[in-house]
Amino acid sequence: MRFIVTMRSRRFIRGLVAALSIAAAPDALAAQESAPQQDASQTASPESAAAATESGVAAIVDDQVVTTYDVAQRVRLMLISSGGRVRPEMLPAMEARALRDLVEEKLKLIEAEKFEVTPDEKTVAQELAGMAAQSGLPPEQFEATLKQAGVDIKGLRQQIGASTIWPEIVQGRFGSRVRISDEEIDATLERMREEATSEQYLVSEVCIPVPAPDQAQQYYEGALQLIEQMRRGVPFAVVAQQFSACTSAAAGGDLGWVRAGELPGDLDRAVRELPVGAVTNPIPSDGAFMIMAVRDKREAKQQGEKTYALAYASAPVEIGRAAARQSLEKLPSARACESSGLRQDLGKDVGIALVDSAKLGDIDERFRDAIDGLDRGDLSPIIEADGFLHVAYVCELDEGLGIPSRRTVENRLYQRQLEKISQQYLRDVERRVMVDVRMKPAAQQPQ
């Protein structure tokens, strides 16, 4: 399993083509620049911040400086990525988020230095090329278009570098410590199976992490302000892209279709009770406040035909029935379901094959009764046919309810655990490093 963090830089690119076509969201920028300002360090206006001085100090992280110009650049990129769909009152919150993101990037790069790890320039270039491809532009034209819109490509490169290197550090330090037990997977699958005939929900989320318990009230009020912005017409997806800390933010908070029982308890109950088109109040969950939205509901599909992923083995009768049975009965412990290969050899005369997504009707009728009714991890009775003894081991079973595979569920639980560790790790780094934030947002809104 691999720890994957969807880079926040990617969420900026969504809607970029349309945004660039309207000259870097001029309406939003104009609204921002016309907002009352007390001094250059308090404004999110890219022009005014850059004009003040590129060395204006917004924050100091250890011995590294985040300038007001950096903040203005990041806000500009956020405005472009939103396609100009930002109400003026959201701009201070965007400034605060930009500043917070830049501080966290510095923390990640400082921690990387400790382990003598640096962002790979080839990877950064590949990510930029991928962004250019998503926007439908060649890399050179993509960079030129951003420059024309007032975006310094250096800031975007730093953002990509920090976003790519941090998962490597987290994976390397903590990946092997995360253990998802069979009991956890079984419990999740059982809950999903029990709820399989209930409704399904098309769900979006916004995650607002709370750095410390004594800041919970502040962040709760900030989350309420985001909900108020949605009520005034700001799309949920725009809020998620700019403010959510979940990896789903890159897709506007979209979780896709979720079955009843798939989300953690409080979130699951809230989603079930929510009318289509509505948004929840902030819900405490694992050190964060969650805002959930239900975009649609549908009945679960009727149970279809079961499909099996099987490990199949056979041995010739001529080697002796006792010896053949002894070899075939080792199939469950041979890890035959894994693509990496067998853990133990069952014998030179024993043939093994993997059969994926086989419906009962596709299986030789002589073996159907032996396989029908088996569950994951079950070994079929040994069947004699055509001078061979045959046996099948059930690697995976899709009951026809559309429930994710066991491996998919395990990966989701693994990613969820590692994401929590990643957030806590970053907070630990922040406590060890001197962070002096000097730039005060025009209004205290969610960070």
N, C-alpha and C positions, 0 to 999 in steps of 0.2 A: 504493500500500500504506500502511496506517495502523498505527501502533504501538499495540497494545492491551494494557494491563495490567489484569488482573482485580483489582479492589480487594479488599484483605484484609478491609475492612469487610463485604463481601458474604458472606464465609465465616461471619461471626458469625451471620448471619441464618438459615443453614440449621439447621433443628431448633428455631428460636426459638419457634414456636407451641407445640410440645410442652413446651419448657423453661419458658415463661411459665406454662403451665397447672399446673406443679408448684411455683409460687411461687419462681421464680428458683433452681432447683436446690438446695433447702434441704439435702439430704444432703451434697452436695459442699461447700457453704458451711460447714455445721456441722463437717465433717471438717477443713476448712481452719482454722476458728477455734479448734479444739481442739488444733492442732499446737503443739509447743513454740516459744516465741518469746523472743528475747533483748531486743529493743527494737522500738519502733513502726516503725522504718524497715526492719526485716528481715522483716516479715510481709506476706503477700499478702492478708490479710483486709481486705475493703473497710471493714467497720465499725471495726476497730481503727485502720486507717490514717487514716480520716476523723476519728475521734475524737481522734487524736494532734494534728493540726493540718493545715489545708488548705495551709499554707505550708511543711510539712516538705520539705526539699530532697532529692530523689532523684538529680537530675543537673542540671548546668548546661551548656547548649549555646550557646556564644558568650555572649550576655548574656540568654538565655532560660532559664527554670527549668522543669524537670519535677518536680512535687511527688509526695510519697508518696500523696496523694489521687488524682492522675492515674493512678498505677500501680494503686492499689486499684480504681479505676473500670474500668480496662481488664481487669483480672483478672476482675472481676465479669461484664463483658460476655462474656469468653471462657467463663466457667463457664456462663452462660445459654445461649450458642450451642452448647455441648457437650451440653446436655440433662442435665447432672449426671453424665455418664458419665466422670468423672475420678477416678482413684485418688488418695488423699491424697499419696502420694509424688511425684506429678507436679506438685503445686502450686508448689513452688519453681521448677521449670523454667518454668511458666506465668508466674510473677512475673518471671523473668529475661527471658522473651520479651516480656512486656508493656513492661518498661522499655526493652528494645532497640527495639521498635517506636516507642515514644514519642520516643526520641532520634532515630531516623531520620526521623520526621515533622517534627521541629524542623529537622533538616538540610535537608530538602526545601523547607520554607517559607522558610528563610534564603536558600537558593539562588534561590528564586523572587523574593524581595525584590531580589536583586542585579540581576535582569532586569526589575524593576518589574512583576512579574506577580503577581496575587492570585487566590485561588480565587473562582470565579464563584458567587455566592450562589444564583442560579437553578439552576445545575447541581447544587449541593449539595442544594437543596430537591427537585429531580427525583429524585436518587438516594435520598433519604429516602422520597419517595413510592413509589419502586419497591420499596424494602425493605418498606414497609408493605403494599404490594399482595402481595408474596410471602408475608407473614405472614397475609394475609387480613383485615387491619384497615384502617380509614380512617386517614389520616396523624395526625389528632389523637388518636385512640384508641391508635394505635401508640406515639406519644410518651408518652401518659399511662400506658400499660402498662409501658413501660420505666422511667418515673419511679417507678411503684409497686414495681418490682423493684429500685429503688435505683440506677438508671443515670442519670447526668447527660447529657442530650442534647448539651451543649456539647462534650464529649469526642468523641462520635461525629461531630459536625459537623466538628471539626478533622481527624479521621481521614479523612473523606470528602474534605475540601478538599485535604489533602496527596496523597491517592491519585489525585485527578483532575488536579491541576496538574502533578505530576511527569512523567507521560507526555508532556504537551505540551512541557515543557522538553527532555526527552530527544529527542523527535521533531524539535523545531525545531533543536536543536544538531547532532544526529548522524544524523538520518534520511536525509538526502541522501547521506551518506558510505557508507552500507551498500550494497554492490553484491553481488548474487547472480549469479554468472556462469552462462551456459548450461551450462558444463561441470559445475558443481556440481549443477545441476538434472538434467542428463542422467545423472550418476553415481548420484544418489539414485534416480531412476526406474528405471535399469537394475538396480540392486541389488534394488529392490522387485519388478521384473519377474522376475528370476532366482529370487527366493524366493517368488513368488506361489503356487506349488503346495505350499508348506510350511504348517505350522500357523500359526494366528493366536492371539494372546494377549490376554486381557482384563487390562490392566495398570494398576497404581496406583504412584505415586511420592511420595517425600519428598525434598526438596532441602535440604541444609544447607550454605550457602555458607561458605567459609573466607576470612576477611578478609585473612590474610597467611600465607605458607608456614610461618613459625615457630609458628603456632597450629594447624597441621594435626592434631597428635596430640591436642590438647585437644578439638577438634571431632570427631575420630574417636571418642574415648571418649564424648563426649556423644551421638553417633549410636548407639553401642552401647547406651547407657542407654535410648534411645527404643525400640530393638528389644526390650530386656528388658521394657519396659512393655507392649509388644504381646504378648509371651509370657505376661504375667500377666493378659491379658484386655482391655487397652485396645484398642478398635477402631482399625485402621489409618487409617480416615477421620478419626477424631478427632485422632490424632497429626498427620496431614497438615494438617488445618485450622489447628491451633494452632502448628505448628513449621516447616512447609515454606515455602520462599521461592519456589517455582515458582508460576506462575499457576494451575496445576491444583489448588492448595490449596483454592480456593473450592469445588471439587467433591469435596473429600475426597481429593485426589491422583489422581482418576480420569483416565486417559488414553484410556479406551475400548479398542476392539479395535485392536491394533497388529499389523501383519504382520512376519514375519521379515525382517530387513534394514532396517527403518524406523528403529530406534533406533541411536545411535552404537555403535561396535564392541563395547566392553567391556560395555555395558548389554545389547546385543542377545544376546551370548553368555550372559550371566548369566540372562537371562529364558528363553532356550531350554532351559537346563539345570534350571530351577527347577520343582519339582512344583507342581501346583495347590494353593493355600492356603498356600504357603511364602513367606518373605521373605528377601531377600538380606542379606548383611553389607554394611556401607557400602562403596561403590565410588567411587574417585576419578574425577571427570569434570568437566573445564572449571572448575577452581577451586571445586569443591563436592564434598561427599559425597552420593551418591545411594543411597537405600534403595528397592528395587523389590519389588513384590508381584505375583504372578500369581494372579488370581481364577478364571480359567477358560481352557480351551484348546479350539480347534475346528479342524477341517480347513478349508483354504481351499475356497471354492466352486469348482465346475467352471467352466471358461471358458465364458462365455455369448457371445451375439452381439455383435459389435463395434458401437459407435455412433460417429458422426462429428459434429463441429462444423465446418461448411463455410462458406467464403465463396464465393458463386456469382456469376458474371458472364456476361453475354451481350451480343452485338453483332449488329446486322442485317447480313446478307451484302451488302445493297445499298450499304453504305458502302465496299465493297471488301474482299476477303478479306485482303489484305496489311495494310491499315489496321486491320481488326478484330483480326487476330492481334497486331499490334503493341500495341494497347490492352490486350487480354486478358492478354498476357504480363507486363504491369506489375502484375498483381493481387498477387503476393507482396510487392512493395515499397510497396503502397498502404495497409498497415495496416488492411485491410478487416475483420480479426477484432476490432478494438477498438471498443468502444461509443462512444468519443469522436468517431468519424468518420474519413473517409479522409484520408490525408496528401496524396494527390494525386488530381486529377480524371482519370479514365480517358477522359473524352470525353462529350459530351452525349448521344450515342446508346447509350452503354454502361449497361446496367442491372446493379445490384449488390444482392444480398440475403444475409442471414445465415441459415443453417439450423442449428439446434441439436439435438443428440441424435437424429440420424437413423440408423436402422438401414439396412443395405444393402438389405433387403427393402422399405423405405419409399421408396427412390429409384427414379425412373423407370428402367425396365429398359434403356432405350437408353444410360444413363450408368453403369450398375452396373459393367460390366467395366472402365471407365476409372478408377473410384474404388477398386474392390476391390484391395487390396494396397498402397495408398498409406499413407505414414506421416505423422506430424505434420510440417508444413512443406513437403509435396510439392504440386506443381501437376499436375493431371490433363492428359492430352492434350486438345487442342481437338476438340470434337465438333460436327458440323454436323447440325442438325435443325430442321425447320419454318421454314427461311429465316433461321435465326440460327446463329451460332457460340457455343458454350457452353464454359465452363471452370470447374473447381472447385478451390479451394485448401483444404487440410486445416488448420484452426486447431487442433483438438484431436482426439485419438483415444483412445477408451476401448476397450481390447482385450477387455473382458468379464471382466477379472480383478478388478475392483473397486479398481484402483489409483487413487489420487487424481489429479486433473487436474494438469497442469503448473503452472497458476497457483496451485493449492492448495499444491503442494510448494514453489513459490517463496515463497509467503507464510509457510509454516512455517519455512523456512530464514531468511527475513528477520527474523521475530519472534525466532527463537532468537539471531541475532546481536545484535539490538538489546537483547534482554534482558541479554546479557552486558555490553554497553556500559553499560546502565543501572546494573547492580550495581557495575561498576568506577567509574563516574562518582560514585556515592554514596560509595564508599570514598575517592575523591579529595577530595570535599567534606569528609568527616570529618577527613581529614588536615590540611586547611587551617583548619578551625574548631576552636576550643578546646572540648573535650568533657571535662567533669569528672563522672564517675559516682561518686556518694557512697553510694548505697544498695547494700548488699551482699545478694544473695539468700541465703536460708537455706541453700542448697546449690548448689554450682556444677554446673549441668546445662546441656544444650544451649541456646544462645541463638539 
